[in-house]
Amino acid sequence: MKDFNTLLEGSAQAHGHLCAGQVIGVRMAMLGCRLIGLDEPSTLPQIKKLIVYVEMDRCATDAISYVTGVKLGRRSLKFIDNGIMAATFVNLEIGKAFRIVSTETARDLAPKLMPHIEDPTLAQLEAYKIMDDSDLFTVSRVKVNVPASDMPGPTRFKAVCDRCGIVVRDKKEVFKNNRILCRPCALGTYYEPVDPNESDPKG
C-alpha cells in the first residue's frame, strides 16, 4: 500500500478537496486493511477478498473507496445509512472483520495537538494526520455474515414484482400479503410521479 501522504493527496484530488473527513477516511481504510491482512486491497487478487460497510455518506466514504478500491458498482462497498462515522472491513477469504468508529474525543484533542493553529478546522485536519490510532478511532473485532445475495459477481437471484412487473435483483424483494413486491410498491418511494400533462413549474 502507498504511504499515507500519497494516498491522502490522491484521495483529496479524487474527492475534490482536502478536509478532515478525507484524513479520517484514509487513515480508517489503511488501519482496516492492515487489521484484516490486506496490503494491496485495490489490486488483484486482494480486490476480490474485500467488502467494506460504510455507515455514513460523507467525505470519509470517498476516501475509503479511493484507498481500498471498493465500489458500489462492484458490490464491494455497502452503504448502511446509520449516520455514524464508521466502517467495517471484511476479508471474505478468511472471514476476519473489524469495525472502526471515529471518536468524538478526537475533535477535542485536536487544538491541544495544534495550539499554534488558530483556525479550528485547519487544526483539526492537521491533528488528525498525526493523532494516534487509539485516540482517533475505536476498533472492535466483529463477525459479518455476508449473504450470497450481497456477494460481488453476477446476479444470482431475481424476482418479479407482482404489482408492477419490474425485475428485482439480489433478494431485495418484499413479501407482503402473500405477494412478491418490489420495495417501491411495498414500502413507498422517495419520489412522486408527475402527471405528464402537468406543466413544468420552471418552464
C-alpha positions as CSV (number, residue, x, y, z in Angstrom):
1,M,0.0,0.0,0.0
2,K,1.2,3.5,-0.7
3,D,2.2,5.8,2.1
4,F,-0.3,8.0,3.9
5,N,0.6,11.3,2.4
6,T,0.4,9.9,-1.2
7,L,-2.9,8.3,-0.5
8,L,-4.3,11.5,1.1
9,E,-3.2,13.6,-1.8
10,G,-4.8,11.2,-4.3
11,S,-7.9,10.9,-2.3
12,A,-8.4,14.6,-1.9
13,Q,-7.9,15.1,-5.6
14,A,-10.4,12.4,-6.5
15,H,-12.9,13.8,-3.9
16,G,-12.5,17.4,-4.9
17,H,-11.0,19.0,-1.8
18,L,-8.9,18.2,1.3
19,C,-10.7,18.1,4.6
20,A,-10.7,16.4,8.0
21,G,-13.1,13.7,6.6
22,Q,-10.5,12.8,4.0
23,V,-7.9,12.3,6.6
24,I,-10.2,10.2,8.7
25,G,-11.2,8.1,5.8
26,V,-7.7,7.5,4.5
27,R,-6.4,6.5,8.0
28,M,-9.5,4.4,8.7
29,A,-9.0,2.5,5.4
30,M,-5.3,2.0,6.0
31,L,-5.9,0.7,9.5
32,G,-8.9,-1.5,8.5
33,C,-6.9,-3.2,5.7
34,R,-4.0,-3.7,7.9
35,L,-6.1,-5.4,10.6
36,I,-7.6,-7.9,8.1
37,G,-4.3,-8.6,6.4
38,L,-4.6,-6.8,3.1
39,D,-1.8,-4.6,1.9
40,E,-2.8,-4.0,-1.7
41,P,-6.6,-4.0,-1.5
42,S,-7.3,-2.2,-4.8
43,T,-5.4,-4.7,-6.9
44,L,-5.9,-8.4,-7.9
45,P,-6.2,-10.8,-6.2
46,Q,-6.9,-8.9,-3.0
47,I,-9.6,-6.7,-4.5
48,K,-11.9,-9.8,-4.6
49,K,-11.3,-10.5,-0.9
50,L,-12.6,-7.2,0.4
51,I,-16.0,-5.8,1.3
52,V,-16.4,-2.6,3.3
53,Y,-19.6,-1.5,5.0
54,V,-19.7,2.3,5.5
55,E,-22.2,3.9,7.8
56,M,-22.2,7.5,6.5
57,D,-22.5,9.3,3.2
58,R,-19.8,11.8,3.9
59,C,-16.3,12.7,2.8
60,A,-14.7,9.8,4.6
61,T,-16.5,7.3,2.4
62,D,-14.9,8.7,-0.7
63,A,-11.5,8.4,0.9
64,I,-12.2,4.8,2.0
65,S,-13.3,3.9,-1.6
66,Y,-10.2,5.6,-3.0
67,V,-7.7,3.8,-0.8
68,T,-9.3,0.3,-0.9
69,G,-10.8,0.3,-4.4
70,V,-14.2,-0.8,-3.2
71,K,-17.2,0.5,-5.2
72,L,-21.0,0.3,-5.1
73,G,-21.0,-0.9,-8.7
74,R,-18.6,-3.7,-7.9
75,R,-20.7,-4.6,-4.9
76,S,-17.7,-4.4,-2.6
77,L,-18.9,-1.2,-1.0
78,K,-22.0,-1.5,1.1
79,F,-23.8,1.6,2.5
80,I,-25.6,1.2,5.8
81,D,-27.4,4.5,6.5
82,N,-26.7,4.8,10.2
83,G,-25.3,8.3,10.2
84,I,-22.2,7.2,12.1
85,M,-18.7,7.9,11.1
86,A,-17.8,4.2,11.0
87,A,-16.8,1.5,8.6
88,T,-16.4,-2.3,8.8
89,F,-13.7,-4.0,6.8
90,V,-14.2,-7.7,5.9
91,N,-11.7,-10.1,4.5
92,L,-14.0,-12.6,2.7
93,E,-11.3,-15.2,2.3
94,I,-10.7,-15.7,6.0
95,G,-13.8,-14.2,7.4
96,K,-11.9,-11.7,9.5
97,A,-13.7,-8.3,10.1
98,F,-13.1,-5.1,12.1
99,R,-15.5,-2.2,12.7
100,I,-13.7,1.2,13.1
101,V,-15.5,4.2,14.6
102,S,-14.2,7.8,14.6
103,T,-14.2,9.1,18.1
104,E,-15.8,12.4,19.2
105,T,-13.0,13.0,21.7
106,A,-10.5,13.4,18.8
107,R,-12.2,16.7,17.9
108,D,-11.5,18.0,21.5
109,L,-7.9,16.7,21.3
110,A,-7.1,18.5,18.1
111,P,-6.4,22.0,19.4
112,K,-4.2,20.6,22.1
113,L,-2.0,18.9,19.5
114,M,-2.0,22.0,17.2
115,P,-2.0,25.0,19.6
116,H,-0.2,27.2,17.1
117,I,-3.0,26.9,14.5
118,E,-5.8,29.4,15.3
119,D,-8.3,28.1,12.7
120,P,-10.1,25.2,14.4
121,T,-10.9,23.5,11.1
122,L,-7.3,23.5,10.0
123,A,-6.1,22.5,13.4
124,Q,-8.5,19.5,13.3
125,L,-7.3,18.5,9.9
126,E,-3.6,18.6,10.8
127,A,-4.1,17.0,14.2
128,Y,-5.9,14.0,12.6
129,K,-2.8,13.4,10.4
130,I,-0.6,12.7,13.4
131,M,-3.0,11.6,16.1
132,D,-2.6,8.0,17.5
133,D,-5.0,5.5,16.1
134,S,-6.2,4.8,19.6
135,D,-7.2,8.5,20.0
136,L,-8.7,8.8,16.6
137,F,-10.6,5.5,16.4
138,T,-12.5,2.9,18.5
139,V,-11.8,-0.5,17.0
140,S,-13.8,-3.7,17.5
141,R,-13.4,-7.1,16.0
142,V,-16.8,-8.2,14.7
143,K,-18.4,-11.0,12.7
144,V,-20.2,-10.2,9.4
145,N,-22.3,-12.9,7.8
146,V,-22.3,-11.7,4.1
147,P,-25.3,-13.5,2.4
148,A,-24.9,-14.9,-1.1
149,S,-27.3,-12.2,-2.4
150,D,-24.8,-9.5,-1.2
151,M,-21.7,-11.0,-2.7
152,P,-19.8,-9.5,-5.7
153,G,-20.2,-11.1,-9.0
154,P,-23.1,-11.9,-11.4
155,T,-26.7,-11.6,-10.3
156,R,-27.6,-14.9,-8.6
157,F,-31.2,-14.0,-7.6
158,K,-34.1,-12.4,-9.5
159,A,-37.7,-11.9,-8.7
160,V,-40.6,-10.2,-10.5
161,C,-42.9,-7.7,-8.6
162,D,-46.5,-9.0,-8.6
163,R,-47.8,-5.4,-8.8
164,C,-45.7,-3.5,-11.4
165,G,-43.8,-6.4,-13.1
166,I,-40.3,-4.9,-12.5
167,V,-37.4,-7.2,-12.0
168,V,-35.9,-7.1,-8.5
169,R,-32.3,-8.4,-8.1
170,D,-30.3,-9.8,-5.2
171,K,-33.2,-10.7,-2.9
172,K,-34.3,-7.1,-2.3
173,E,-37.9,-8.0,-2.9
174,V,-40.5,-7.8,-0.1
175,F,-43.1,-10.4,0.8
176,K,-46.3,-8.7,1.7
177,N,-49.8,-10.2,1.9
178,N,-48.5,-13.3,0.2
179,R,-47.2,-11.4,-2.7
180,I,-43.7,-10.7,-4.0
181,L,-43.3,-6.9,-4.3
182,C,-40.5,-4.5,-5.2
183,R,-39.7,-2.1,-2.4
184,P,-41.3,0.9,-4.0
185,C,-44.6,-1.0,-4.4
186,A,-44.4,-2.4,-0.9
187,L,-42.9,0.4,1.1
188,G,-43.4,3.6,-0.9
189,T,-41.0,5.8,-2.8
190,Y,-38.7,8.7,-2.3
191,Y,-40.2,10.3,-5.4
192,E,-43.6,11.3,-6.5
193,P,-44.8,10.5,-10.1
194,V,-45.6,13.6,-12.1
195,D,-48.7,13.8,-14.4
196,P,-47.3,14.0,-18.0
197,N,-50.0,16.7,-18.6
198,E,-48.8,18.8,-15.7
199,S,-46.9,21.9,-16.8
200,D,-43.3,22.4,-15.7
201,P,-43.2,25.0,-12.9
202,K,-39.9,26.3,-14.1
203,G,-40.7,26.5,-17.7
